[in-house]
Amino acid sequence: MLKNKVAKFFIICILITFLVGCENKINTPKPIEEEKTFADKICGSYTYEEKEDEEDYTYLIKLFRIDDILMLQVDRCFEYDVMDYWAGEITPIGDIDSTSITECDVTIREFSSFSMAGEYWDEARPCTISLKDNGIMFSGEAQPFIKDGQPVVLVRDEGNINDIGENAKYNLLQAGYETKEEDYKNKELLGKWYMQDDKYKIFVEFCDDGVVYYSRKEVDRPIEVYIGGYVFESKDGKEITILATRSGYAGMPYYNSASWGIDNGELVLKDVDEYGMVSFNLPNGDALRLKRK
Protein backbone atom coordinates (compact mmCIF):
# COMPACT_ATOMS: atom_id res chain seq x y z
CA MET A 1 0.00 0.00 0.00
CA LEU A 2 2.79 2.38 0.97
CA LYS A 3 4.67 1.52 -2.20
CA ASN A 4 1.61 2.41 -4.30
CA LYS A 5 1.28 5.81 -2.57
CA VAL A 6 4.99 6.57 -3.10
CA ALA A 7 4.70 5.57 -6.77
CA LYS A 8 1.65 7.81 -7.24
CA PHE A 9 3.49 10.67 -5.53
CA PHE A 10 6.44 10.42 -7.94
CA ILE A 11 4.11 10.19 -10.94
CA ILE A 12 2.28 13.37 -9.80
CA CYS A 13 5.64 15.15 -9.34
CA ILE A 14 6.74 14.17 -12.84
CA LEU A 15 3.44 15.37 -14.34
CA ILE A 16 3.67 18.71 -12.50
CA THR A 17 7.26 19.19 -13.71
CA PHE A 18 6.24 18.38 -17.30
CA LEU A 19 3.25 20.77 -17.22
CA VAL A 20 5.32 23.61 -15.71
CA GLY A 21 7.93 23.07 -18.40
CA CYS A 22 5.31 23.22 -21.14
CA GLU A 23 3.84 26.39 -19.66
CA ASN A 24 7.27 28.02 -19.55
CA LYS A 25 7.87 27.11 -23.19
CA ILE A 26 4.50 28.56 -24.16
CA ASN A 27 5.00 31.75 -22.16
CA THR A 28 8.65 32.31 -23.08
CA PRO A 29 8.70 35.06 -25.69
CA LYS A 30 10.64 34.44 -28.90
CA PRO A 31 13.75 36.58 -29.32
CA ILE A 32 13.00 39.70 -31.35
CA GLU A 33 14.99 39.85 -34.56
CA GLU A 34 16.71 43.18 -35.12
CA GLU A 35 14.95 45.05 -37.92
CA LYS A 36 17.08 45.66 -40.99
CA THR A 37 18.08 49.17 -42.01
CA PHE A 38 17.41 50.48 -45.50
CA ALA A 39 21.12 50.05 -46.31
CA ASP A 40 21.00 46.41 -45.17
CA LYS A 41 17.91 45.78 -47.29
CA ILE A 42 19.41 47.07 -50.54
CA CYS A 43 22.78 45.33 -50.14
CA GLY A 44 23.03 42.20 -52.27
CA SER A 45 23.31 41.04 -55.88
CA TYR A 46 21.06 42.06 -58.78
CA THR A 47 20.89 41.42 -62.53
CA TYR A 48 20.24 43.79 -65.42
CA GLU A 49 19.83 42.96 -69.12
CA GLU A 50 20.94 45.41 -71.82
CA LYS A 51 21.17 45.30 -75.61
CA GLU A 52 24.29 46.80 -77.15
CA ASP A 53 25.25 46.61 -80.85
CA GLU A 54 22.43 44.11 -81.42
CA GLU A 55 23.81 41.84 -78.70
CA ASP A 56 22.26 41.11 -75.31
CA TYR A 57 24.45 41.55 -72.27
CA THR A 58 23.83 40.60 -68.67
CA TYR A 59 25.22 42.71 -65.85
CA LEU A 60 25.62 41.59 -62.27
CA ILE A 61 25.22 44.52 -59.88
CA LYS A 62 26.52 44.25 -56.35
CA LEU A 63 25.77 46.65 -53.50
CA PHE A 64 27.87 46.16 -50.39
CA ARG A 65 29.24 48.04 -47.43
CA ILE A 66 32.88 48.22 -46.51
CA ASP A 67 33.33 50.01 -43.19
CA ASP A 68 30.73 52.81 -43.41
CA ILE A 69 31.00 53.29 -47.18
CA LEU A 70 28.30 51.94 -49.51
CA MET A 71 29.73 50.61 -52.79
CA LEU A 72 28.15 49.86 -56.15
CA GLN A 73 30.02 47.37 -58.36
CA VAL A 74 28.87 46.47 -61.87
CA ASP A 75 30.17 43.24 -63.45
CA ARG A 76 29.65 42.41 -67.11
CA CYS A 77 28.93 38.74 -67.77
CA PHE A 78 30.60 37.09 -70.73
CA GLU A 79 30.21 33.53 -71.95
CA TYR A 80 33.07 32.14 -69.85
CA ASP A 81 33.85 34.92 -67.40
CA VAL A 82 32.55 37.83 -65.36
CA MET A 83 34.46 41.11 -65.62
CA ASP A 84 34.27 43.88 -63.04
CA TYR A 85 33.24 46.75 -65.34
CA TRP A 86 32.85 49.87 -63.22
CA ALA A 87 32.20 50.91 -59.64
CA GLY A 88 30.68 53.81 -57.78
CA GLU A 89 30.68 55.43 -54.37
CA ILE A 90 27.21 55.96 -52.90
CA THR A 91 26.89 58.79 -50.40
CA PRO A 92 23.57 59.04 -48.53
CA ILE A 93 21.67 62.31 -48.35
CA GLY A 94 18.76 60.83 -46.41
CA ASP A 95 18.87 58.55 -43.38
CA ILE A 96 20.08 55.35 -45.04
CA ASP A 97 20.17 53.55 -41.68
CA SER A 98 16.46 54.07 -41.05
CA THR A 99 14.41 50.90 -40.67
CA SER A 100 11.11 52.45 -41.81
CA ILE A 101 11.85 53.95 -45.25
CA THR A 102 11.46 52.33 -48.67
CA GLU A 103 13.54 54.86 -50.63
CA CYS A 104 16.48 57.14 -49.94
CA ASP A 105 18.16 60.07 -51.69
CA VAL A 106 21.86 59.56 -52.37
CA THR A 107 24.63 60.75 -54.66
CA ILE A 108 26.64 58.44 -56.94
CA ARG A 109 30.14 59.01 -58.26
CA GLU A 110 31.40 56.43 -60.74
CA PHE A 111 34.87 55.34 -61.84
CA SER A 112 36.49 52.52 -63.80
CA SER A 113 39.91 51.26 -64.83
CA PHE A 114 38.61 51.26 -68.43
CA SER A 115 38.36 55.05 -68.70
CA MET A 116 39.72 58.32 -67.32
CA ALA A 117 42.78 56.45 -66.02
CA GLY A 118 40.68 55.22 -63.11
CA GLU A 119 39.67 58.73 -62.02
CA TYR A 120 36.09 59.86 -61.40
CA TRP A 121 33.96 60.15 -64.53
CA ASP A 122 32.17 63.25 -63.29
CA GLU A 123 31.02 65.07 -60.21
CA ALA A 124 28.70 63.27 -57.78
CA ARG A 125 25.11 63.21 -59.09
CA PRO A 126 21.88 62.95 -57.08
CA CYS A 127 19.76 59.83 -57.29
CA THR A 128 16.98 58.03 -55.43
CA ILE A 129 17.25 54.34 -54.59
CA SER A 130 13.87 52.66 -54.11
CA LEU A 131 12.96 49.23 -52.79
CA LYS A 132 10.70 47.24 -55.12
CA ASP A 133 8.92 43.89 -54.70
CA ASN A 134 11.61 41.97 -56.55
CA GLY A 135 14.59 44.31 -56.35
CA ILE A 136 15.63 47.98 -56.38
CA MET A 137 15.49 50.94 -58.76
CA PHE A 138 17.76 53.96 -59.31
CA SER A 139 15.96 57.11 -60.47
CA GLY A 140 16.68 60.84 -60.66
CA GLU A 141 19.50 62.77 -62.32
CA ALA A 142 21.89 59.82 -62.01
CA GLN A 143 20.26 56.88 -63.79
CA PRO A 144 22.97 54.26 -64.33
CA PHE A 145 20.44 51.61 -65.35
CA ILE A 146 17.85 52.67 -67.95
CA LYS A 147 15.92 51.07 -70.80
CA ASP A 148 14.02 53.08 -73.42
CA GLY A 149 14.84 56.22 -71.46
CA GLN A 150 13.25 54.93 -68.25
CA PRO A 151 14.83 53.58 -65.06
CA VAL A 152 14.50 49.81 -64.71
CA VAL A 153 14.11 47.55 -61.72
CA LEU A 154 17.26 45.62 -60.91
CA VAL A 155 16.08 42.12 -60.05
CA ARG A 156 17.51 40.58 -56.90
CA ASP A 157 19.42 37.40 -57.70
CA GLU A 158 20.43 35.44 -54.61
CA GLY A 159 21.93 32.73 -56.79
CA ASN A 160 24.71 35.04 -57.92
CA ILE A 161 26.00 35.97 -54.47
CA ASN A 162 29.50 34.58 -54.39
CA ASP A 163 31.04 32.94 -51.36
CA ILE A 164 33.88 35.40 -50.76
CA GLY A 165 35.72 33.05 -48.42
CA GLU A 166 35.68 30.13 -50.86
CA ASN A 167 36.69 32.37 -53.78
CA ALA A 168 39.58 33.82 -51.77
CA LYS A 169 40.87 30.36 -50.86
CA TYR A 170 40.51 29.14 -54.44
CA ASN A 171 42.44 32.10 -55.85
CA LEU A 172 45.23 31.61 -53.30
CA LEU A 173 45.40 27.92 -54.14
CA GLN A 174 45.58 28.70 -57.86
CA ALA A 175 48.48 31.05 -57.13
CA GLY A 176 50.33 28.27 -55.28
CA TYR A 177 49.49 29.26 -51.68
CA GLU A 178 48.11 26.77 -49.18
CA THR A 179 45.64 27.88 -46.52
CA LYS A 180 45.14 26.08 -43.21
CA GLU A 181 42.33 26.95 -40.82
CA GLU A 182 44.57 26.67 -37.76
CA ASP A 183 46.83 29.41 -39.17
CA TYR A 184 44.13 32.01 -38.68
CA LYS A 185 43.20 31.25 -35.08
CA ASN A 186 44.19 33.42 -32.13
CA LYS A 187 46.11 35.94 -34.20
CA GLU A 188 46.31 39.46 -32.78
CA LEU A 189 45.75 41.10 -36.17
CA LEU A 190 42.26 39.56 -36.55
CA GLY A 191 39.39 42.03 -36.54
CA LYS A 192 38.64 45.52 -37.84
CA TRP A 193 41.20 48.33 -37.90
CA TYR A 194 41.08 51.93 -39.11
CA MET A 195 43.10 55.10 -39.60
CA GLN A 196 41.78 58.54 -40.45
CA ASP A 197 43.41 61.95 -40.88
CA ASP A 198 42.81 65.07 -42.97
CA LYS A 199 43.73 63.26 -46.21
CA TYR A 200 43.11 59.54 -45.76
CA LYS A 201 40.47 57.21 -44.39
CA ILE A 202 41.70 53.61 -44.28
CA PHE A 203 39.96 50.46 -43.12
CA VAL A 204 41.24 46.86 -42.90
CA GLU A 205 39.49 43.73 -41.67
CA PHE A 206 41.32 40.42 -41.27
CA CYS A 207 38.86 37.53 -40.86
CA ASP A 208 39.54 34.13 -39.29
CA ASP A 209 38.54 32.36 -42.53
CA GLY A 210 41.42 33.90 -44.48
CA VAL A 211 39.42 36.76 -46.05
CA VAL A 212 40.70 40.34 -45.99
CA TYR A 213 38.77 43.56 -46.71
CA TYR A 214 40.83 46.70 -47.37
CA SER A 215 39.60 50.16 -48.33
CA ARG A 216 41.72 53.25 -48.84
CA LYS A 217 39.97 56.56 -49.42
CA GLU A 218 41.94 59.68 -50.32
CA VAL A 219 40.22 63.07 -50.46
CA ASP A 220 38.95 63.85 -54.00
CA ARG A 221 40.15 60.49 -55.35
CA PRO A 222 38.14 57.32 -56.09
CA ILE A 223 38.15 54.86 -53.22
CA GLU A 224 40.36 51.79 -53.50
CA VAL A 225 38.49 48.66 -52.37
CA TYR A 226 40.26 45.31 -52.25
CA ILE A 227 38.60 42.04 -51.26
CA GLY A 228 40.50 38.76 -51.26
CA GLY A 229 42.52 36.32 -49.20
CA TYR A 230 45.70 36.37 -47.15
CA VAL A 231 48.23 33.82 -45.91
CA PHE A 232 51.00 33.89 -43.32
CA GLU A 233 54.34 33.58 -45.08
CA SER A 234 57.07 33.66 -42.43
CA LYS A 235 57.67 31.02 -39.76
CA ASP A 236 56.88 33.47 -36.97
CA GLY A 237 53.65 34.50 -38.77
CA LYS A 238 54.68 38.16 -38.85
CA GLU A 239 54.61 38.45 -42.62
CA ILE A 240 51.50 38.09 -44.77
CA THR A 241 50.81 37.88 -48.49
CA ILE A 242 47.55 39.26 -49.86
CA LEU A 243 45.87 38.30 -53.15
CA ALA A 244 42.76 40.36 -53.89
CA THR A 245 40.65 42.01 -56.59
CA ARG A 246 39.94 45.73 -56.74
CA SER A 247 36.44 47.11 -57.32
CA GLY A 248 36.11 48.71 -60.75
CA TYR A 249 39.30 47.11 -62.06
CA ALA A 250 38.10 44.21 -64.21
CA GLY A 251 38.75 41.47 -61.64
CA MET A 252 42.51 41.72 -62.11
CA PRO A 253 44.41 40.11 -59.21
CA TYR A 254 46.37 42.42 -56.93
CA TYR A 255 49.00 41.19 -54.50
CA ASN A 256 51.44 42.38 -51.87
CA SER A 257 53.50 41.13 -48.95
CA ALA A 258 53.57 43.05 -45.71
CA SER A 259 54.93 42.72 -42.22
CA TRP A 260 52.63 43.26 -39.27
CA GLY A 261 52.94 43.82 -35.55
CA ILE A 262 51.12 45.28 -32.58
CA ASP A 263 52.63 48.41 -31.00
CA ASN A 264 50.85 50.07 -28.06
CA GLY A 265 47.57 48.49 -29.13
CA GLU A 266 47.91 49.66 -32.75
CA LEU A 267 48.29 47.43 -35.81
CA VAL A 268 51.40 48.37 -37.79
CA LEU A 269 51.46 47.27 -41.45
CA LYS A 270 54.54 47.84 -43.63
CA ASP A 271 55.09 46.83 -47.26
CA VAL A 272 57.72 44.15 -47.75
CA ASP A 273 57.47 43.86 -51.53
CA GLU A 274 58.29 47.24 -53.06
CA TYR A 275 56.58 46.14 -56.30
CA GLY A 276 53.40 45.02 -54.56
CA MET A 277 50.17 46.21 -56.13
CA VAL A 278 48.23 46.64 -52.87
CA SER A 279 50.23 49.18 -50.90
CA PHE A 280 49.85 49.56 -47.16
CA ASN A 281 52.48 52.29 -46.92
CA LEU A 282 51.56 55.94 -46.88
CA PRO A 283 52.86 57.98 -49.86
CA ASN A 284 55.86 59.17 -47.81
CA GLY A 285 56.85 55.54 -47.20
CA ASP A 286 55.70 55.41 -43.58
CA ALA A 287 53.98 52.28 -42.32
CA LEU A 288 50.26 52.26 -41.60
CA ARG A 289 49.31 52.52 -37.93
CA LEU A 290 45.71 51.52 -37.36
CA LYS A 291 43.51 51.58 -34.27
CA ARG A 292 41.13 48.75 -33.45
CA LYS A 293 37.58 49.60 -34.55
DACORTA-V792934 format. One record per residue. N is the residue number from 1. RES is the residue in three letters. PSI is psi in whole degrees, -180 to 180 (none if undefined). NEAR is the number of other C-alpha atoms within 8 Angstrom. D_FIRST is the distance of its C-alpha to the first C-alpha in Angstrom with 1 decimal. Layout:
n:N res:RES psi:PSI near:NEAR d_first:D_FIRST
n:N res:RES psi:PSI near:NEAR d_first:D_FIRST
//
This chain:
n:1 res:MET psi:-46 near:4 d_first:0.0
n:2 res:LEU psi:-39 near:5 d_first:3.8
n:3 res:LYS psi:-40 near:6 d_first:5.4
n:4 res:ASN psi:-40 near:7 d_first:5.2
n:5 res:LYS psi:-42 near:8 d_first:6.5
n:6 res:VAL psi:-42 near:8 d_first:8.8
n:7 res:ALA psi:-44 near:8 d_first:10.0
n:8 res:LYS psi:-39 near:8 d_first:10.8
n:9 res:PHE psi:-46 near:8 d_first:12.5
n:10 res:PHE psi:-37 near:8 d_first:14.6
n:11 res:ILE psi:-43 near:8 d_first:15.5
n:12 res:ILE psi:-42 near:8 d_first:16.7
n:13 res:CYS psi:-42 near:8 d_first:18.7
n:14 res:ILE psi:-43 near:8 d_first:20.3
n:15 res:LEU psi:-42 near:8 d_first:21.3
n:16 res:ILE psi:-45 near:8 d_first:22.8
n:17 res:THR psi:-42 near:8 d_first:24.7
n:18 res:PHE psi:-45 near:8 d_first:26.0
n:19 res:LEU psi:-39 near:8 d_first:27.2
n:20 res:VAL psi:-41 near:8 d_first:28.8
n:21 res:GLY psi:-43 near:8 d_first:30.6
n:22 res:CYS psi:-42 near:8 d_first:31.8
n:23 res:GLU psi:-42 near:8 d_first:33.1
n:24 res:ASN psi:-40 near:8 d_first:34.9
n:25 res:LYS psi:-38 near:7 d_first:36.5
n:26 res:ILE psi:-41 near:7 d_first:37.7
n:27 res:ASN psi:-14 near:6 d_first:39.0
n:28 res:THR psi:118 near:6 d_first:40.6
n:29 res:PRO psi:146 near:5 d_first:44.3
n:30 res:LYS psi:145 near:4 d_first:46.2
n:31 res:PRO psi:138 near:4 d_first:48.9
n:32 res:ILE psi:123 near:4 d_first:52.2
n:33 res:GLU psi:138 near:4 d_first:54.8
n:34 res:GLU psi:129 near:4 d_first:58.1
n:35 res:GLU psi:139 near:5 d_first:60.8
n:36 res:LYS psi:145 near:8 d_first:63.7
n:37 res:THR psi:167 near:11 d_first:67.1
n:38 res:PHE psi:-42 near:14 d_first:70.2
n:39 res:ALA psi:-42 near:9 d_first:71.4
n:40 res:ASP psi:-39 near:8 d_first:68.1
n:41 res:LYS psi:-35 near:8 d_first:68.2
n:42 res:ILE psi:-17 near:9 d_first:71.7
n:43 res:CYS psi:138 near:10 d_first:71.3
n:44 res:GLY psi:-165 near:11 d_first:71.0
n:45 res:SER psi:143 near:13 d_first:73.1
n:46 res:TYR psi:159 near:14 d_first:75.3
n:47 res:THR psi:155 near:12 d_first:77.9
n:48 res:TYR psi:129 near:11 d_first:81.3
n:49 res:GLU psi:138 near:8 d_first:83.8
n:50 res:GLU psi:141 near:9 d_first:87.5
n:51 res:LYS psi:130 near:8 d_first:90.6
n:52 res:GLU psi:125 near:7 d_first:93.4
n:53 res:ASP psi:45 near:4 d_first:96.7
n:54 res:GLU psi:11 near:5 d_first:95.3
n:55 res:GLU psi:145 near:6 d_first:92.3
n:56 res:ASP psi:134 near:8 d_first:88.6
n:57 res:TYR psi:144 near:11 d_first:86.9
n:58 res:THR psi:133 near:11 d_first:83.3
n:59 res:TYR psi:140 near:12 d_first:82.4
n:60 res:LEU psi:116 near:13 d_first:79.1
n:61 res:ILE psi:129 near:12 d_first:78.8
n:62 res:LYS psi:129 near:12 d_first:76.4
n:63 res:LEU psi:127 near:12 d_first:75.5
n:64 res:PHE psi:160 near:9 d_first:73.8
n:65 res:ARG psi:136 near:9 d_first:73.6
n:66 res:ILE psi:117 near:9 d_first:74.6
n:67 res:ASP psi:-124 near:5 d_first:74.0
n:68 res:ASP psi:19 near:5 d_first:75.0
n:69 res:ILE psi:131 near:9 d_first:77.6
n:70 res:LEU psi:125 near:11 d_first:77.1
n:71 res:MET psi:145 near:13 d_first:78.9
n:72 res:LEU psi:124 near:12 d_first:80.2
n:73 res:GLN psi:129 near:14 d_first:80.9
n:74 res:VAL psi:117 near:13 d_first:82.6
n:75 res:ASP psi:136 near:12 d_first:82.5
n:76 res:ARG psi:128 near:12 d_first:84.7
n:77 res:CYS psi:124 near:11 d_first:83.3
n:78 res:PHE psi:179 near:9 d_first:85.5
n:79 res:GLU psi:-41 near:4 d_first:84.9
n:80 res:TYR psi:7 near:4 d_first:83.7
n:81 res:ASP psi:166 near:6 d_first:83.1
n:82 res:VAL psi:125 near:8 d_first:82.2
n:83 res:MET psi:127 near:10 d_first:84.8
n:84 res:ASP psi:110 near:13 d_first:84.1
n:85 res:TYR psi:-52 near:13 d_first:86.9
n:86 res:TRP psi:167 near:16 d_first:87.0
n:87 res:ALA psi:167 near:13 d_first:84.8
n:88 res:GLY psi:148 near:11 d_first:84.7
n:89 res:GLU psi:128 near:13 d_first:83.5
n:90 res:ILE psi:121 near:12 d_first:81.7
n:91 res:THR psi:120 near:9 d_first:82.0
n:92 res:PRO psi:141 near:10 d_first:80.0
n:93 res:ILE psi:-44 near:9 d_first:81.8
n:94 res:GLY psi:-175 near:7 d_first:78.8
n:95 res:ASP psi:90 near:7 d_first:75.3
n:96 res:ILE psi:-15 near:10 d_first:74.1
n:97 res:ASP psi:10 near:8 d_first:70.8
n:98 res:SER psi:148 near:8 d_first:69.9
n:99 res:THR psi:-3 near:8 d_first:66.7
n:100 res:SER psi:-3 near:6 d_first:68.0
n:101 res:ILE psi:157 near:7 d_first:71.4
n:102 res:THR psi:-2 near:7 d_first:72.4
n:103 res:GLU psi:158 near:9 d_first:75.9
n:104 res:CYS psi:138 near:13 d_first:77.7
n:105 res:ASP psi:135 near:11 d_first:81.3
n:106 res:VAL psi:176 near:13 d_first:82.3
n:107 res:THR psi:150 near:13 d_first:85.4
n:108 res:ILE psi:136 near:13 d_first:85.8
n:109 res:ARG psi:114 near:13 d_first:88.2
n:110 res:GLU psi:159 near:12 d_first:88.7
n:111 res:PHE psi:162 near:15 d_first:90.0
n:112 res:SER psi:150 near:15 d_first:90.3
n:113 res:SER psi:-15 near:12 d_first:91.8
n:114 res:PHE psi:-13 near:9 d_first:93.8
n:115 res:SER psi:157 near:9 d_first:96.0
n:116 res:MET psi:27 near:10 d_first:97.5
n:117 res:ALA psi:33 near:7 d_first:96.8
n:118 res:GLY psi:1 near:10 d_first:93.2
n:119 res:GLU psi:171 near:11 d_first:94.2
n:120 res:TYR psi:143 near:12 d_first:93.0
n:121 res:TRP psi:-37 near:9 d_first:94.5
n:122 res:ASP psi:-177 near:6 d_first:95.1
n:123 res:GLU psi:163 near:6 d_first:93.9
n:124 res:ALA psi:137 near:8 d_first:90.4
n:125 res:ARG psi:143 near:9 d_first:90.1
n:126 res:PRO psi:151 near:11 d_first:87.7
n:127 res:CYS psi:157 near:14 d_first:85.2
n:128 res:THR psi:128 near:12 d_first:82.0
n:129 res:ILE psi:126 near:12 d_first:78.9
n:130 res:SER psi:141 near:10 d_first:76.8
n:131 res:LEU psi:134 near:10 d_first:73.3
n:132 res:LYS psi:171 near:8 d_first:73.4
n:133 res:ASP psi:-40 near:4 d_first:70.7
n:134 res:ASN psi:15 near:6 d_first:71.4
n:135 res:GLY psi:-142 near:11 d_first:73.1
n:136 res:ILE psi:164 near:13 d_first:75.7
n:137 res:MET psi:139 near:13 d_first:79.3
n:138 res:PHE psi:128 near:15 d_first:82.1
n:139 res:SER psi:164 near:10 d_first:84.7
n:140 res:GLY psi:-158 near:8 d_first:87.5
n:141 res:GLU psi:-45 near:7 d_first:90.6
n:142 res:ALA psi:111 near:11 d_first:88.9
n:143 res:GLN psi:81 near:10 d_first:87.8
n:144 res:PRO psi:-17 near:5 d_first:87.2
n:145 res:PHE psi:101 near:8 d_first:85.7
n:146 res:ILE psi:157 near:9 d_first:87.8
n:147 res:LYS psi:126 near:8 d_first:88.7
n:148 res:ASP psi:37 near:4 d_first:91.7
n:149 res:GLY psi:4 near:5 d_first:92.1
n:150 res:GLN psi:145 near:6 d_first:88.6
n:151 res:PRO psi:144 near:11 d_first:85.6
n:152 res:VAL psi:158 near:9 d_first:82.9
n:153 res:VAL psi:126 near:9 d_first:79.2
n:154 res:LEU psi:122 near:10 d_first:78.0
n:155 res:VAL psi:127 near:10 d_first:75.1
n:156 res:ARG psi:136 near:11 d_first:72.1
n:157 res:ASP psi:89 near:9 d_first:71.5
n:158 res:GLU psi:-28 near:8 d_first:68.2
n:159 res:GLY psi:-15 near:4 d_first:69.1
n:160 res:ASN psi:8 near:8 d_first:72.1
n:161 res:ILE psi:116 near:8 d_first:70.3
n:162 res:ASN psi:149 near:5 d_first:70.9
n:163 res:ASP psi:102 near:6 d_first:68.5
n:164 res:ILE psi:-41 near:8 d_first:70.5
n:165 res:GLY psi:-47 near:11 d_first:68.7
n:166 res:GLU psi:-40 near:7 d_first:69.1
n:167 res:ASN psi:-41 near:10 d_first:72.7
n:168 res:ALA psi:-45 near:14 d_first:73.4
n:169 res:LYS psi:-40 near:11 d_first:72.0
n:170 res:TYR psi:-45 near:8 d_first:73.9
n:171 res:ASN psi:-39 near:10 d_first:77.1
n:172 res:LEU psi:-42 near:14 d_first:76.7
n:173 res:LEU psi:-42 near:10 d_first:76.0
n:174 res:GLN psi:-29 near:7 d_first:79.1
n:175 res:ALA psi:1 near:6 d_first:81.1
n:176 res:GLY psi:11 near:6 d_first:79.9
n:177 res:TYR psi:140 near:8 d_first:77.3
n:178 res:GLU psi:133 near:7 d_first:73.8
n:179 res:THR psi:137 near:10 d_first:70.9
n:180 res:LYS psi:132 near:6 d_first:67.7
n:181 res:GLU psi:-39 near:9 d_first:64.7
n:182 res:GLU psi:-21 near:5 d_first:64.2
n:183 res:ASP psi:-25 near:7 d_first:67.8
n:184 res:TYR psi:1 near:11 d_first:66.8
n:185 res:LYS psi:143 near:7 d_first:63.8
n:186 res:ASN psi:34 near:5 d_first:64.0
n:187 res:LYS psi:137 near:6 d_first:67.7
n:188 res:GLU psi:-25 near:5 d_first:69.1
n:189 res:LEU psi:-10 near:9 d_first:71.3
n:190 res:LEU psi:142 near:10 d_first:68.5
n:191 res:GLY psi:-167 near:8 d_first:68.2
n:192 res:LYS psi:137 near:10 d_first:70.7
n:193 res:TRP psi:150 near:12 d_first:74.0
n:194 res:TYR psi:158 near:12 d_first:76.9
n:195 res:MET psi:139 near:12 d_first:80.4
n:196 res:GLN psi:133 near:8 d_first:82.5
n:197 res:ASP psi:-162 near:6 d_first:86.0
n:198 res:ASP psi:-20 near:4 d_first:89.0
n:199 res:LYS psi:-32 near:7 d_first:89.7
n:200 res:TYR psi:149 near:11 d_first:86.6
n:201 res:LYS psi:114 near:11 d_first:83.0
n:202 res:ILE psi:138 near:11 d_first:81.1
n:203 res:PHE psi:136 near:13 d_first:77.5
n:204 res:VAL psi:137 near:11 d_first:75.7
n:205 res:GLU psi:121 near:11 d_first:72.2
n:206 res:PHE psi:119 near:12 d_first:71.0
n:207 res:CYS psi:157 near:10 d_first:67.7
n:208 res:ASP psi:4 near:9 d_first:65.4
n:209 res:ASP psi:11 near:7 d_first:65.9
n:210 res:GLY psi:8 near:15 d_first:69.6
n:211 res:VAL psi:142 near:14 d_first:70.9
n:212 res:VAL psi:137 near:14 d_first:73.5
n:213 res:TYR psi:131 near:13 d_first:74.7
n:214 res:TYR psi:122 near:12 d_first:78.0
n:215 res:SER psi:143 near:12 d_first:80.1
n:216 res:ARG psi:108 near:11 d_first:83.4
n:217 res:LYS psi:119 near:11 d_first:85.1
n:218 res:GLU psi:142 near:10 d_first:88.6
n:219 res:VAL psi:131 near:6 d_first:90.2
n:220 res:ASP psi:17 near:4 d_first:92.2
n:221 res:ARG psi:150 near:8 d_first:91.3
n:222 res:PRO psi:143 near:11 d_first:88.8
n:223 res:ILE psi:143 near:9 d_first:85.4
n:224 res:GLU psi:121 near:10 d_first:84.7
n:225 res:VAL psi:120 near:10 d_first:81.2
n:226 res:TYR psi:132 near:12 d_first:80.0
n:227 res:ILE psi:127 near:11 d_first:76.7
n:228 res:GLY psi:-147 near:15 d_first:76.0
n:229 res:GLY psi:165 near:15 d_first:74.5
n:230 res:TYR psi:153 near:12 d_first:75.1
n:231 res:VAL psi:154 near:11 d_first:74.7
n:232 res:PHE psi:124 near:10 d_first:75.0
n:233 res:GLU psi:-45 near:9 d_first:78.2
n:234 res:SER psi:161 near:8 d_first:78.7
n:235 res:LYS psi:-36 near:5 d_first:76.6
n:236 res:ASP psi:-2 near:5 d_first:75.6
n:237 res:GLY psi:12 near:8 d_first:74.7
n:238 res:LYS psi:10 near:11 d_first:77.2
n:239 res:GLU psi:133 near:12 d_first:79.2
n:240 res:ILE psi:153 near:14 d_first:78.1
n:241 res:THR psi:134 near:12 d_first:79.8
n:242 res:ILE psi:136 near:14 d_first:79.3
n:243 res:LEU psi:117 near:14 d_first:80.0
n:244 res:ALA psi:168 near:12 d_first:79.8
n:245 res:THR psi:155 near:12 d_first:81.4
n:246 res:ARG psi:131 near:14 d_first:83.1
n:247 res:SER psi:129 near:13 d_first:82.7
n:248 res:GLY psi:5 near:14 d_first:85.8
n:249 res:TYR psi:41 near:13 d_first:87.3
n:250 res:ALA psi:20 near:11 d_first:86.8
n:251 res:GLY psi:13 near:10 d_first:83.8
n:252 res:MET psi:136 near:7 d_first:86.1
n:253 res:PRO psi:137 near:8 d_first:84.2
n:254 res:TYR psi:142 near:12 d_first:84.8
n:255 res:TYR psi:163 near:11 d_first:84.1
n:256 res:ASN psi:158 near:15 d_first:84.5
n:257 res:SER psi:140 near:12 d_first:83.4
n:258 res:ALA psi:149 near:13 d_first:82.5
n:259 res:SER psi:154 near:11 d_first:81.4
n:260 res:TRP psi:154 near:12 d_first:78.6
n:261 res:GLY psi:165 near:9 d_first:77.4
n:262 res:ILE psi:125 near:10 d_first:75.7
n:263 res:ASP psi:113 near:7 d_first:77.9
n:264 res:ASN psi:41 near:4 d_first:76.7
n:265 res:GLY psi:-3 near:7 d_first:73.9
n:266 res:GLU psi:147 near:10 d_first:76.4
n:267 res:LEU psi:125 near:15 d_first:76.6
n:268 res:VAL psi:119 near:12 d_first:80.1
n:269 res:LEU psi:132 near:13 d_first:81.3
n:270 res:LYS psi:128 near:12 d_first:84.7
n:271 res:ASP psi:136 near:14 d_first:86.4
n:272 res:VAL psi:-43 near:8 d_first:87.0
n:273 res:ASP psi:112 near:8 d_first:88.8
n:274 res:GLU psi:-17 near:5 d_first:91.9
n:275 res:TYR psi:9 near:5 d_first:92.2
n:276 res:GLY psi:148 near:11 d_first:88.6
n:277 res:MET psi:-11 near:7 d_first:88.3
n:278 res:VAL psi:93 near:8 d_first:85.4
n:279 res:SER psi:135 near:8 d_first:86.8
n:280 res:PHE psi:-19 near:10 d_first:84.7
n:281 res:ASN psi:153 near:12 d_first:87.7
n:282 res:LEU psi:162 near:9 d_first:89.4
n:283 res:PRO psi:-29 near:5 d_first:93.0
n:284 res:ASN psi:3 near:5 d_first:94.4
n:285 res:GLY psi:-8 near:6 d_first:92.4
n:286 res:ASP psi:151 near:8 d_first:89.8
n:287 res:ALA psi:157 near:11 d_first:86.2
n:288 res:LEU psi:136 near:12 d_first:83.6
n:289 res:ARG psi:117 near:9 d_first:81.4
n:290 res:LEU psi:141 near:10 d_first:78.4
n:291 res:LYS psi:152 near:10 d_first:75.7
n:292 res:ARG psi:135 near:10 d_first:72.0
n:293 res:LYS psi:none near:5 d_first:71.2
//
